[in-house]
Amino acid sequence: MPSDNKNWVCIHVRAGTYREKVKIPYNKPYIILRGEGKRRTKIVWDDHFSTAQSPTFVSLADNIVVRSITFVNSYNFPHDNNPRLPAVAAMITGDKTAFYQCGFAGVQDTLWDEAGRHYFKRCTIQGAVDFIFGSGQSIYEGCSIQVLEGGFITAQGRTNPSDANGFVFKGCNVFGKSSVYLGRPWRGYSRVLFYKSNFSNIVDPEGWNAWNFVGHENHITFAEYGNFGPGAEISKRVSWANKLSPQSLEELTSMSFINAENWIEKQPI
């Protein structure tokens, strides 16, 4: 495939478990990776040397579509007697990237939604500690968020109030077997919204944790709206959790939050 390609190229990945690392470099845009089902096509590696060097899958290019593949970092997955360490299943840095019916499996730092505009639809994300983290500007729609152990679902990395990024979870299902916080701030202006999602009883009544930003909670946007299920009761949430205005809700939940240029419609899926 030529560098700086301008035409879509589809790579069919047959069913099977591939034990390797996969990297899409900056100069290889317009790639479609199409598997044969997230339970049938898996890319697996075991690395925990450092957060940056551990990912099983790295996507640096813009305009990438991935469908029906699961990415696994098998270090500590399932959890054993080894210490918890960052072990990333996928790191996404390129802009205009979409995942459909994919899986991301790990324990700590599973999905590094690092930068760019991203769309995750009907994906399954498994982990325990900060297992969806980064500074991406992303919508997760109809995704299954499976908590394997007690910890934190998100650690979003927005650094100042003018940054457009944030994580929005729409119509997702949060479930598992251990108590979990919806998120804690990785950076000082972290922004996360759970919208019309189903929470099982594993969600901690406080909902959110300020982590290293105690005393600066007014800079953080952690919000919930229209969620349901036994974990959605908000009467005991932290006092600084946000109640967004109708305008702010519309801005974050509309597809225009990530899709102002209609790039999703232009991608062959």
N, C-alpha and C positions, 0 to 999 in steps of 0.2 A: 504494500500500500504506500503510495507516494506521500512525502511530507507535505503538510499544508493542503491536504486534499479538500476539494470543494464539493464532491459528490458523495452521496450516502453509499456506504458499503455495509452489507449484512454478513455477519459471521455466525454460522449456525454451530452451536455447541451441543453435541449429542449427549444423551443421557449417560451419566457415569459420575464417578468421583475423581476429580483431577487434583492431585497433590502437588501443587505448585503455587508460585506467586504470579500474578498477572498485573501488568502496568500498561496503561494507555498514556503515552507521553504527550506533552503539550502540543506537538506538531502533527498529531494524528486525529483531527476532528472528524465528525460525521461518520461515526461508527455505530452500528447496531449489533449488540450481542444478544443472540436469541437462543435460549436454552429450550429444554423439552419438559420443563416443569420444575418448580422450586424444590420439590421432593425428589426429583430424579436427576437433576443436573447440579452438581456441587463442586465448588472450588475451595480446597481446604489447605491450610498451612498452619504451622505451629511456630510462632515467633513472639518474643516479648523483650527483645534486647533493649528497645526504646520505643516510645509511642510512635515516633516518626518512621522508624525502620520496621515496625512490626506488621503493617497491614498486609493481609492476604491479597487484596485488590486495591489498586490505586488508579484513579481516573483524573488526569490533569487537563485533558483537552476539553474544549467547548463542544456543544452539540453531540452529546452521547445519549443513546437509548439502550437500556438493558431490560430484558424481559425473561422471566421464568428461570432465573438462576439463583442459587443460594451461595453466599460467601461465608466461610467459617474460619475463625481463628481458633484452633483446637487446643491452644494452651489453656489449661484450667477449665476446659469445656468438655463434658460437664465438670463442675467444680470438684477438685480433689484436695489433697493435702498440701499442694503447692501454694505459696503465698499469692495473694491477689496482686496482679501487676497489669499495667496497660497492655492489652493485646487486641489490636484493632483488626476487625474483619474487612472493613472497607473504608478508604479515605477518598472523599470526593471534593475536588478543588475546582474543576472546570465549571463554566457557566452553561446554562441551558441544558441541564442533564435530567433525564427522567428514568425512573425505575418502575416497572409494572410487574406485579406478582412475583417479586423477588424476596429472598430471605437474607438476613444478616444475623449471624450467631456468634456469640462470645460471652464473656463474663464482665470484664471491665473495659470501658471505652470501645464498645463493639462497632458503632457507626460514627465515623469522624466526618460529619457534615461540615467541612472545613470552610468553604467559601463558594460563592456563586449562587445562582438561582436554580433550585432543584424541586422536582415533583416526584413524590413517592405515592404510588397508588396500589392498594391491596397488597402491601408488603407485610412480612413478618419480621419483627426485630426482637431479638432475645438478649438479655443481659441482666446485670445487677447494679453496677456502679457507673454512673455517668455514661450510660451506654448509648445515648444519642447526644453528641456534643459537637461543639464547633461554632463557627460564625456564619453558617450558611443562611440564606434567605429562602426558606423552604416550606412547602405545604405537604403534610402527610395526610392522605385521604383514605379512609376505610382500611387503615392498617391495624394489625394485631401487635400489641406491645406486651410481650411476655416477660414477666419479672421472675428471674430464677432464684434470686436471693435478696435479702433486704438491702436497700441502698437508695439510689436516686435515678430516675429515668433520664432527665435532661441536665446538661450543663452547657447553657448557651453562652456565646462569647461576644455579644455586642459591646463595643468599647466606648461609644459616645452617643448622645441622643440624636445626632443627625444621621447615624447609620441606618440603612433601610432593612438590615437583616433581622431575622428572628425565626422561631419555629412555630408553626401553626398546625395543630392536630385536629382534623375534622372527621367526625364520625368514626373515630377509632375505638378499639376495644382494649382496655387495660386489664390484665389479669395475671395470675401467678400464684405463688405459694408463700411469699414473705412480704412483710410490711415495707412500703416504699413511699418516698416523697416524689411528687411530680417533677420537682427540679430544684436545683441550686445554681446560683450564678457563677459562671466561670470568669466572667468579666463584669465590670461595674454597672453596665446598662443592659444587662441580660433581658431578653424578651421572649416569653413563651405563652401561648394561648392553647388551652384545650377547649374545644367547641363541639357541643352535641355528641359527646363520646360516652361510652359505657364504662363505668369504673366498678370493678369488683371490690370486695371489702378489704383488699390489701392496701388501699391508699391510706396513708397516715392521716388522722383527723386534721392535723395542722396543714397538710397539703404541701407546704413549701419550706425551704430552709435557706437562710441568708448566708451561710457558710462564712467566707472571709469578708463579707460586706455588712456585718452588723453595724447599725448606726447610719447606713447609707441606703436603706431599703427604699427610700423615696425615689431613687434612680432606677429601680428595677421594675420591669413590667411582667408580673406573673399573674395570669388571669384565667378564669373559667367562666363558661357561659353555656347554659342549656344542657349540662351533662346529666346523666342518670345512672341508676344502679346504686348499690349499698355504699360505695365509696365516694359518691358525689355530694353527700351532705356537707354543706359549707359552714355550718354554724360554729364549728371549732377551728376554722382556718386561721392562720396567722393574721393579725390585724392589718398588716400592710399589703395583703393580697389586693390586687387591683379590681375595681369594678369599671369596666370600659364603657365609654359613651357609645350610643348607637353608631355614630360616625366612625369611631375607632374600630368597632367590631366589623363594620362593613369593609373598611380598608384592609383589615387583616384577613378576613375570611373570603373575600372576593378573589377569584383567580387572578385578577389584575395585580395582586400583591406580588406575584412572581411572573405574571404572563402579560405584562403591558404591551409587549411587542408581538403577541400571539405566536410565540415560538413553539408552544406545545402543539398547536394545530398544524404547524408546518413540518413537524417531525413525522416520518413514516413509522407508524406503530403496528 
